[in-house]
């Protein structure tokens, strides 16, 4: 068992949470959420998506959110974009640290439903994506595989299939002179368990020992934190998580389930294991409480209800 000396957490709640939230959230509240999270010392915050408002109306105010939030020193601010138009919109704001990602979905059915492309169609469009990223001088840092562990349409994903997809994506990046240094494994619908997590992470580490792995975990069926623990035990240093457990996937087959693993739960576990994150947990708990007031509902995180053990230790000392 070798825990990492430090963990980097990317907060994705303002983007992944807001784009699936059933209750409309005002632009002003979205800005306030980003600013409150910035005060918690996150290394990276994913703020919004520059996508078609026709398909994702919740992100129609991306420019206004970008204009309104305050950049804090020491924090990178990222966003999602799917095409040249999205990159142009994001760049025009002057607020984001843009990075290139080559993304592929391991499930044919999920890929078709989510992007209207099958796997081969996605690879066919990678040349266009690389050309677009190069045109804007955006380096490609990450190869991402969604539904890397399985999905509700096709069941378990063969880890060797994931390895082949990463290999092809790496070769595509290298053909454009890029050498991505990170591999994101997305448990998009909360399909993973500790055994499958250990198996896939181990295979990726064996194949690319020089690459950082990012675990993007969902807690759809209560396995998220157990899977995160396996990642920590295997030395994984990069995680995506969402304040309060915001987020989810419309194709998970579990519309009322929790979304991404809750950031405060992950930070608390790291704290208890002696792994620094640099994130102010007590301030983060205040942010979760405020978001619950904004949304008018409780969020699925645990530590926001039970409190951190440090708060009890301080009371008892």
C-alpha positions as CSV (number, residue, x, y, z in Angstrom):
1,X,0.0,0.0,0.0
2,X,1.6,3.2,-1.2
3,X,-0.5,6.4,-0.8
4,X,0.5,9.4,-2.8
5,X,2.3,12.2,-1.1
6,X,-0.2,14.7,-2.4
7,X,-3.5,14.6,-4.3
8,X,-4.8,17.0,-6.9
9,X,-8.6,17.4,-7.0
10,X,-10.4,19.1,-9.9
11,X,-13.7,20.5,-8.8
12,X,-16.3,19.9,-11.5
13,X,-19.5,20.8,-9.7
14,X,-20.1,24.2,-11.4
15,X,-20.0,22.6,-14.8
16,X,-21.1,19.0,-14.4
17,X,-23.6,19.8,-11.7
18,X,-25.2,22.8,-13.2
19,X,-25.7,21.3,-16.6
20,X,-27.9,18.4,-15.2
21,X,-29.7,20.3,-12.4
22,X,-33.4,20.2,-12.9
23,X,-34.1,23.4,-11.1
24,X,-32.8,26.4,-13.1
25,X,-29.9,28.2,-11.3
26,X,-29.4,31.9,-11.9
27,X,-26.3,33.2,-13.5
28,X,-25.6,35.2,-10.4
29,X,-25.8,32.1,-8.2
30,X,-23.5,30.2,-10.6
31,X,-20.9,33.0,-10.4
32,X,-21.2,33.0,-6.6
33,X,-20.7,29.2,-6.4
34,X,-17.5,29.5,-8.4
35,X,-16.2,32.4,-6.3
36,X,-17.0,30.5,-3.1
37,X,-15.2,27.4,-4.3
38,X,-12.2,29.6,-5.3
39,X,-11.9,30.5,-1.6
40,X,-11.4,26.9,-0.7
41,X,-8.0,26.7,-2.4
42,X,-8.8,24.3,-5.3
43,X,-5.9,23.8,-7.7
44,X,-8.5,23.4,-10.6
45,X,-12.1,24.4,-11.0
46,X,-14.2,23.5,-14.1
47,X,-16.5,26.4,-14.5
48,X,-18.8,25.9,-17.4
49,X,-19.4,24.5,-20.9
50,X,-19.3,26.3,-24.2
51,X,-21.7,24.1,-26.0
52,X,-24.9,24.6,-28.0
53,X,-27.6,26.2,-25.9
54,X,-30.1,24.3,-28.1
55,X,-28.8,21.0,-26.7
56,X,-27.7,22.2,-23.2
57,X,-29.8,25.2,-22.3
58,X,-28.4,25.2,-18.8
59,X,-25.1,26.4,-20.2
60,X,-26.5,29.2,-22.4
61,X,-25.1,31.8,-20.0
62,X,-21.5,30.5,-20.2
63,X,-20.2,33.9,-21.4
64,X,-21.9,35.7,-18.5
65,X,-20.6,33.3,-16.0
66,X,-17.1,33.7,-17.4
67,X,-17.3,37.4,-17.2
68,X,-18.6,37.4,-13.7
69,X,-16.4,35.1,-11.7
70,X,-13.1,36.2,-10.1
71,X,-9.9,34.4,-10.8
72,X,-8.0,33.6,-7.7
73,X,-4.2,33.2,-7.7
74,X,-3.0,29.6,-7.7
75,X,-6.2,28.2,-9.2
76,X,-6.6,27.1,-12.8
77,X,-10.0,27.7,-14.4
78,X,-11.1,25.2,-17.0
79,X,-14.2,24.7,-19.2
80,X,-15.6,22.2,-21.7
81,X,-15.8,22.8,-25.4
82,X,-16.7,20.4,-28.2
83,X,-15.7,22.2,-31.4
84,X,-13.9,25.2,-32.9
85,X,-16.9,27.5,-32.1
86,X,-16.7,26.5,-28.4
87,X,-13.0,27.2,-28.3
88,X,-13.5,30.6,-29.9
89,X,-16.2,31.5,-27.4
90,X,-14.0,30.3,-24.4
91,X,-10.9,32.1,-25.7
92,X,-12.8,35.3,-26.3
93,X,-13.6,35.6,-22.6
94,X,-9.9,35.7,-21.6
95,X,-10.7,33.8,-18.4
96,X,-9.8,30.2,-18.9
97,X,-6.7,28.0,-18.8
98,X,-7.5,26.0,-22.0
99,X,-6.2,22.4,-22.3
100,X,-6.7,19.9,-25.1
101,X,-8.4,16.6,-24.5
102,X,-8.9,13.7,-26.9
103,X,-12.0,11.9,-25.6
104,X,-13.4,8.5,-26.7
105,X,-16.3,6.4,-25.2
106,X,-15.7,2.7,-24.7
107,X,-19.4,1.8,-25.2
108,X,-20.7,2.0,-28.7
109,X,-24.3,2.4,-27.6
110,X,-23.5,5.1,-25.0
111,X,-21.3,6.9,-27.5
112,X,-24.1,7.0,-30.1
113,X,-26.6,8.3,-27.6
114,X,-24.3,10.8,-26.0
115,X,-22.4,12.2,-29.1
116,X,-24.3,10.7,-32.0
117,X,-21.1,9.0,-33.1
118,X,-19.9,5.4,-32.9
119,X,-16.4,4.7,-31.8
120,X,-14.9,4.7,-35.3
121,X,-16.8,7.9,-36.1
122,X,-15.1,9.5,-33.1
123,X,-11.7,8.4,-34.2
124,X,-12.5,9.7,-37.7
125,X,-13.1,13.2,-36.3
126,X,-9.9,13.3,-34.2
127,X,-7.9,14.8,-37.0
128,X,-10.3,17.7,-37.2
129,X,-10.1,18.1,-33.4
130,X,-6.3,18.1,-33.4
131,X,-6.2,20.6,-36.3
132,X,-8.6,22.9,-34.3
133,X,-6.5,22.6,-31.1
134,X,-3.3,23.4,-33.0
135,X,-4.9,26.3,-34.7
136,X,-5.5,27.8,-31.3
137,X,-2.1,26.7,-29.9
138,X,-3.8,24.5,-27.3
139,X,-1.6,21.6,-26.1
140,X,-3.2,18.1,-25.7
141,X,-2.5,17.0,-22.2
142,X,-5.2,14.3,-21.6
143,X,-6.6,11.2,-23.3
144,X,-10.0,10.5,-21.8
145,X,-12.1,7.3,-21.9
146,X,-15.7,7.5,-20.9
147,X,-17.7,4.5,-19.7
148,X,-14.3,2.9,-19.1
149,X,-15.7,0.5,-16.5
150,X,-19.1,-0.3,-18.0
151,X,-22.5,1.2,-18.9
152,X,-26.2,0.4,-18.5
153,X,-26.5,-0.5,-22.2
154,X,-23.6,-2.9,-22.7
155,X,-22.6,-4.0,-19.2
156,X,-19.0,-4.5,-18.2
157,X,-16.2,-2.9,-20.3
158,X,-13.3,-5.2,-21.1
159,X,-10.2,-3.5,-19.7
160,X,-8.2,-4.6,-22.7
161,X,-10.7,-2.8,-24.9
162,X,-9.9,0.4,-22.9
163,X,-6.2,-0.1,-23.3
164,X,-6.6,-0.4,-27.1
165,X,-8.7,2.8,-27.2
166,X,-6.1,4.7,-25.2
167,X,-3.3,3.3,-27.5
168,X,-5.1,4.5,-30.6
169,X,-5.7,7.9,-29.1
170,X,-2.1,8.2,-28.0
171,X,-0.9,7.3,-31.5
172,X,-3.2,9.9,-33.0
173,X,-1.9,12.6,-30.7
174,X,1.7,11.6,-31.4
175,X,1.1,11.8,-35.2
176,X,0.4,15.5,-34.5
177,X,3.5,16.0,-32.4
178,X,1.7,15.8,-29.1
179,X,2.6,13.5,-26.1
180,X,-0.3,13.6,-23.6
181,X,0.8,13.1,-20.0
182,X,-2.5,12.2,-18.4
183,X,-5.1,9.4,-18.9
184,X,-8.6,10.0,-17.6
185,X,-10.7,6.9,-16.8
186,X,-14.3,7.9,-16.5
187,X,-16.8,5.9,-14.6
188,X,-19.5,7.8,-16.3
189,X,-22.5,5.9,-15.0
190,X,-21.2,4.6,-11.7
191,X,-20.5,1.1,-13.0
192,X,-17.1,0.5,-11.4
193,X,-16.4,-1.5,-8.2
194,X,-13.1,-1.8,-6.2
195,X,-12.1,-4.9,-8.1
196,X,-12.7,-3.5,-11.6
197,X,-11.1,-0.3,-10.6
198,X,-7.9,-2.0,-9.4
199,X,-7.8,-4.1,-12.5
200,X,-8.1,-1.3,-15.0
201,X,-5.9,1.1,-13.1
202,X,-3.2,-1.6,-12.9
203,X,-3.3,-2.3,-16.6
204,X,-3.0,1.4,-17.4
205,X,-0.1,1.8,-15.0
206,X,1.7,-1.2,-16.5
207,X,1.2,0.1,-20.0
208,X,2.0,3.8,-19.4
209,X,4.0,4.0,-16.1
210,X,5.0,7.6,-17.0
211,X,1.5,8.9,-17.3
212,X,-0.7,10.5,-14.6
213,X,-4.1,8.8,-14.2
214,X,-7.2,10.9,-13.5
215,X,-10.1,9.0,-11.9
216,X,-13.5,10.5,-12.8
217,X,-15.8,8.6,-10.5
218,X,-19.5,8.7,-10.0
219,X,-21.3,7.5,-6.8
220,X,-24.5,6.3,-8.6
221,X,-24.6,3.1,-6.7
222,X,-22.6,3.9,-3.6
223,X,-19.2,2.6,-4.8
224,X,-17.5,5.9,-5.6
225,X,-15.5,6.4,-2.4
226,X,-14.5,2.8,-2.3
227,X,-13.2,3.1,-5.8
228,X,-11.4,6.3,-4.9
229,X,-9.7,4.5,-2.0
230,X,-8.4,1.8,-4.4
231,X,-7.0,4.6,-6.6
232,X,-5.3,6.2,-3.6
233,X,-3.9,2.8,-2.5
234,X,-2.4,2.4,-6.0
235,X,-0.8,5.8,-6.0
236,X,-3.3,7.7,-8.3
237,X,-2.8,11.4,-7.7
238,X,-5.5,13.1,-9.8
239,X,-9.3,13.0,-9.1
240,X,-12.4,14.7,-10.4
241,X,-15.1,15.4,-7.8
242,X,-18.1,17.6,-7.3
243,X,-19.1,19.8,-4.4
244,X,-21.9,18.1,-2.5
245,X,-22.1,15.3,-5.0
246,X,-23.7,17.4,-7.7
247,X,-23.9,16.0,-11.2
248,X,-24.7,12.7,-12.7
249,X,-25.4,11.3,-16.2
250,X,-28.8,11.3,-18.0
251,X,-27.9,7.8,-19.4
252,X,-27.1,6.2,-16.0
253,X,-30.4,4.5,-15.7
254,X,-30.7,6.0,-12.2
255,X,-32.2,9.4,-12.5
256,X,-32.6,10.0,-8.7
257,X,-29.1,8.7,-7.8
258,X,-26.1,10.7,-6.6
259,X,-23.8,12.3,-9.1
260,X,-20.0,12.5,-9.0
261,X,-18.2,11.6,-5.8
262,X,-18.6,14.4,-3.3
263,X,-15.5,16.6,-3.0
264,X,-15.8,17.1,0.7
265,X,-16.1,13.3,1.2
266,X,-12.9,12.8,-0.9
267,X,-11.0,15.6,0.9
268,X,-12.1,14.2,4.3
269,X,-10.8,10.7,3.4
270,X,-7.5,12.1,2.2
271,X,-7.2,14.1,5.4
272,X,-7.8,11.0,7.5
273,X,-5.2,9.0,5.5
274,X,-2.6,11.8,5.9
275,X,-2.7,12.8,2.2
276,X,-2.6,16.6,1.6
277,X,-5.0,18.1,-0.9
278,X,-4.5,21.8,0.0
279,X,-8.2,22.3,0.1
280,X,-9.9,24.0,3.1
281,X,-12.5,21.4,4.1
282,X,-14.3,23.5,6.7
283,X,-14.9,26.3,4.2
284,X,-16.0,23.8,1.6
285,X,-18.6,22.5,4.0
286,X,-20.0,26.0,4.2
287,X,-20.1,26.2,0.4
288,X,-22.1,22.9,0.2
289,X,-24.6,24.3,2.8
290,X,-25.0,27.4,0.7
291,X,-25.5,25.5,-2.5
292,X,-28.2,23.4,-0.8
293,X,-30.0,26.7,0.0
294,X,-29.7,27.8,-3.6
295,X,-31.1,24.6,-4.9
296,X,-33.7,24.1,-2.2
297,X,-32.7,20.5,-1.6
298,X,-30.1,18.4,0.3
299,X,-27.1,17.1,-1.6
300,X,-25.9,13.5,-1.2
301,X,-22.5,14.1,0.4
302,X,-21.9,12.5,3.8
303,X,-19.4,14.8,5.5
304,X,-21.6,17.8,4.9
305,X,-24.1,16.1,7.2
306,X,-21.8,14.4,9.7
307,X,-19.1,17.1,9.8
308,X,-15.3,16.5,9.6
309,X,-13.6,14.6,12.4
310,X,-11.2,17.6,12.7
311,X,-14.1,19.8,13.8
312,X,-14.9,17.3,16.6
313,X,-11.3,17.0,17.6
314,X,-11.0,20.7,18.0
315,X,-14.1,20.7,20.1
316,X,-12.8,18.0,22.4
317,X,-9.3,19.5,22.8
